[in-house]
Amino acid sequence: MSSAWKNVLSTALLLGAIAGVIWYVGVYWPKQQALQAVADTMIDPWSAQFRNVRLSGSSYCGEVNAKNRMGAYTGFSPFLVFMHDEPLVLMEKDDRNPNLGLAEHCKPKD
């Protein structure tokens, strides 16, 4: 392999590594922090299942399902995590209090 190709290949690998670090720090890690903050509010954090998770401004919206004290899954509930210095988790715990503003804040923008 010629010296020019080695330089091109090493530059491409370096740029790929930098892009990976930027993605990890800017996209993956904040989302993982948000999901962990939600899971930490559960009785059984290891059982938390997530769906429809999306970024809405500087917040993460989605639904979570986890096991209760009896070991049964309770069904998916909406959540909202405000990402600031520390993640702030808001959840709709039951159907008796369905409107904490989560649905309005989390609906997709057209």
Residue frames as qw, qx, qy, qz and C-alpha x, y, z in Angstrom:
[[0.000, 0.892, 0.453, 0.000, 0.00, 0.00, 0.00],
 [0.419, 0.506, -0.028, 0.754, 1.38, 3.36, -0.92],
 [0.262, -0.166, -0.444, 0.840, 2.06, 6.12, 1.56],
 [0.264, -0.122, -0.160, -0.943, -0.76, 8.26, 0.13],
 [0.634, -0.312, -0.589, -0.393, -3.35, 5.53, 0.69],
 [0.535, -0.259, -0.648, 0.476, -2.10, 4.98, 4.23],
 [0.054, -0.054, -0.224, 0.972, -2.56, 8.69, 4.91],
 [0.465, -0.192, -0.359, -0.786, -6.06, 8.66, 3.42],
 [0.667, -0.292, -0.681, -0.084, -7.02, 5.57, 5.41],
 [0.423, -0.223, -0.568, 0.670, -5.62, 6.87, 8.68],
 [0.122, -0.036, 0.044, -0.991, -7.36, 10.23, 8.16],
 [0.576, -0.251, -0.498, -0.597, -10.68, 8.48, 7.44],
 [0.630, -0.296, -0.688, 0.206, -10.32, 6.34, 10.57],
 [0.248, -0.121, -0.399, 0.874, -9.47, 9.37, 12.68],
 [0.309, -0.114, -0.147, -0.933, -12.48, 11.32, 11.35],
 [0.643, -0.280, -0.631, -0.331, -14.73, 8.31, 11.96],
 [0.522, -0.257, -0.646, 0.494, -13.51, 8.03, 15.55],
 [0.032, -0.049, -0.213, 0.975, -14.07, 11.75, 16.15],
 [0.480, -0.196, -0.373, -0.769, -17.59, 11.53, 14.69],
 [0.640, -0.286, -0.713, -0.009, -18.31, 8.54, 16.96],
 [0.350, -0.210, -0.534, 0.741, -17.20, 10.43, 20.06],
 [0.181, -0.035, -0.022, -0.983, -19.29, 13.46, 19.09],
 [0.594, -0.251, -0.551, -0.530, -22.36, 11.24, 18.56],
 [0.583, -0.266, -0.716, 0.277, -21.80, 9.41, 21.86],
 [0.229, -0.201, -0.413, 0.858, -21.41, 12.60, 23.90],
 [0.214, 0.060, -0.084, -0.971, -24.08, 14.63, 22.11],
 [0.646, -0.072, -0.408, -0.641, -26.80, 12.05, 21.38],
 [0.701, -0.104, -0.705, -0.013, -26.36, 8.67, 23.06],
 [0.353, -0.033, -0.659, 0.663, -25.20, 9.66, 26.55],
 [0.278, -0.072, 0.223, -0.932, -27.91, 12.29, 27.28],
 [0.723, -0.109, -0.395, -0.556, -30.63, 9.86, 26.17],
 [0.660, -0.065, -0.719, 0.207, -29.17, 7.11, 28.39],
 [0.107, 0.038, -0.533, 0.838, -29.09, 9.52, 31.34],
 [0.505, -0.096, -0.033, -0.857, -32.75, 10.38, 30.76],
 [0.782, -0.093, -0.536, -0.303, -33.81, 6.73, 30.54],
 [0.512, -0.011, -0.716, 0.474, -31.81, 5.86, 33.65],
 [0.139, -0.104, 0.359, -0.917, -33.47, 8.73, 35.55],
 [0.703, -0.115, -0.211, -0.670, -36.89, 7.31, 34.63],
 [0.759, -0.019, -0.651, 0.018, -35.87, 3.75, 35.51],
 [0.277, 0.127, -0.646, 0.699, -34.58, 4.95, 38.89],
 [0.433, -0.164, 0.206, -0.862, -38.12, 6.06, 39.80],
 [0.782, -0.058, -0.479, -0.395, -39.43, 2.49, 39.32],
 [0.789, -0.471, 0.317, -0.234, -39.77, -0.14, 42.04],
 [0.838, -0.075, 0.454, 0.292, -37.85, -2.57, 39.82],
 [0.140, 0.800, -0.277, -0.513, -35.57, -0.39, 37.64],
 [0.230, -0.301, 0.844, 0.380, -34.09, -3.39, 35.82],
 [0.392, 0.408, 0.824, 0.024, -37.52, -4.32, 34.46],
 [0.232, 0.701, 0.089, -0.669, -38.12, -0.94, 32.76],
 [0.504, 0.319, 0.654, 0.465, -39.16, -1.20, 29.12],
 [0.057, 0.581, 0.000, -0.812, -39.21, 1.93, 26.96],
 [0.439, 0.443, 0.665, 0.411, -41.00, 2.80, 23.74],
 [0.190, 0.858, 0.353, 0.321, -41.68, 5.87, 21.61],
 [0.490, -0.652, -0.038, 0.578, -38.72, 7.73, 23.15],
 [0.480, 0.639, 0.237, 0.553, -37.91, 10.95, 21.33],
 [0.357, -0.212, -0.176, 0.893, -36.21, 14.25, 21.90],
 [0.027, 0.835, 0.484, 0.261, -38.55, 17.22, 22.24],
 [0.062, -0.943, 0.150, -0.291, -36.54, 20.42, 22.61],
 [0.141, 0.552, -0.726, 0.385, -34.26, 19.81, 25.57],
 [0.644, -0.191, 0.547, -0.499, -36.55, 17.09, 26.98],
 [0.171, 0.103, -0.945, -0.260, -37.07, 13.41, 26.34],
 [0.696, 0.006, 0.180, -0.695, -40.60, 12.05, 25.98],
 [0.395, 0.160, -0.878, -0.219, -41.77, 8.48, 25.80],
 [0.821, -0.337, -0.079, -0.455, -43.54, 5.66, 27.56],
 [0.103, 0.415, -0.859, 0.281, -42.25, 3.27, 30.21],
 [0.869, -0.255, -0.255, -0.339, -43.52, -0.04, 31.51],
 [0.173, 0.443, -0.784, 0.399, -42.08, -1.67, 34.63],
 [0.552, -0.289, -0.782, 0.034, -42.90, -4.27, 37.24],
 [0.432, -0.690, 0.061, -0.578, -44.79, -3.34, 40.40],
 [0.336, -0.510, 0.687, -0.395, -44.31, -4.76, 43.92],
 [0.863, 0.035, 0.412, -0.291, -46.20, -7.90, 42.93],
 [0.438, -0.274, 0.732, 0.445, -43.83, -8.55, 40.01],
 [0.491, 0.587, 0.629, 0.139, -46.39, -7.78, 37.30],
 [0.250, 0.111, 0.283, 0.919, -45.97, -5.27, 34.53],
 [0.106, 0.547, 0.512, -0.653, -48.32, -2.31, 35.01],
 [0.458, 0.746, 0.453, 0.171, -48.65, -1.09, 31.41],
 [0.483, 0.248, 0.095, 0.834, -47.00, 1.75, 29.56],
 [0.167, -0.875, -0.338, 0.303, -47.19, 5.22, 31.13],
 [0.434, 0.794, 0.014, 0.425, -46.04, 8.49, 29.57],
 [0.609, -0.569, -0.089, 0.545, -42.97, 10.25, 30.92],
 [0.329, 0.889, -0.023, 0.318, -41.14, 13.50, 30.35],
 [0.735, -0.392, -0.067, 0.549, -37.56, 14.16, 31.38],
 [0.151, 0.982, -0.073, 0.082, -36.25, 17.73, 31.45],
 [0.841, 0.048, -0.100, 0.529, -32.51, 17.65, 30.87],
 [0.053, -0.952, 0.158, -0.256, -30.73, 20.34, 32.89],
 [0.045, -0.646, 0.712, -0.271, -27.95, 19.96, 35.45],
 [0.260, -0.035, 0.941, -0.212, -29.80, 16.93, 36.80],
 [0.244, -0.236, -0.748, -0.570, -32.59, 15.16, 34.88],
 [0.384, 0.056, 0.469, -0.794, -36.07, 16.05, 36.18],
 [0.098, -0.154, -0.939, -0.290, -38.60, 13.25, 35.65],
 [0.511, 0.098, 0.247, -0.818, -42.35, 13.85, 35.31],
 [0.091, -0.065, -0.965, -0.238, -44.72, 10.93, 34.92],
 [0.638, -0.182, -0.102, -0.741, -48.43, 10.31, 34.65],
 [0.177, -0.242, 0.907, -0.296, -48.92, 7.64, 37.28],
 [0.262, 0.322, 0.901, -0.129, -52.53, 6.70, 36.64],
 [0.074, 0.467, 0.643, 0.603, -55.62, 7.46, 34.58],
 [0.224, -0.794, -0.520, 0.220, -57.21, 9.56, 37.34],
 [0.146, -0.840, 0.092, 0.514, -54.75, 12.38, 36.62],
 [0.783, 0.338, 0.405, 0.330, -54.24, 12.06, 32.87],
 [0.411, 0.800, 0.121, 0.421, -53.28, 15.62, 32.01],
 [0.557, -0.653, 0.001, 0.513, -50.07, 16.85, 33.54],
 [0.243, 0.879, -0.203, -0.356, -49.27, 18.54, 30.26],
 [0.498, -0.341, 0.721, 0.340, -47.12, 15.67, 29.07],
 [0.587, 0.471, 0.635, 0.175, -49.27, 14.89, 26.06],
 [0.275, 0.952, 0.124, -0.054, -49.22, 18.51, 24.91],
 [0.211, -0.827, 0.460, 0.246, -45.51, 18.96, 25.50],
 [0.486, -0.285, 0.786, 0.254, -44.56, 15.64, 23.89],
 [0.716, 0.548, 0.419, -0.109, -46.73, 15.60, 20.81],
 [0.614, 0.050, 0.411, 0.672, -44.73, 15.59, 17.58],
 [0.104, 0.664, -0.030, -0.740, -44.27, 18.93, 15.86],
 [0.703, 0.535, 0.459, 0.093, -45.58, 19.00, 12.27]]
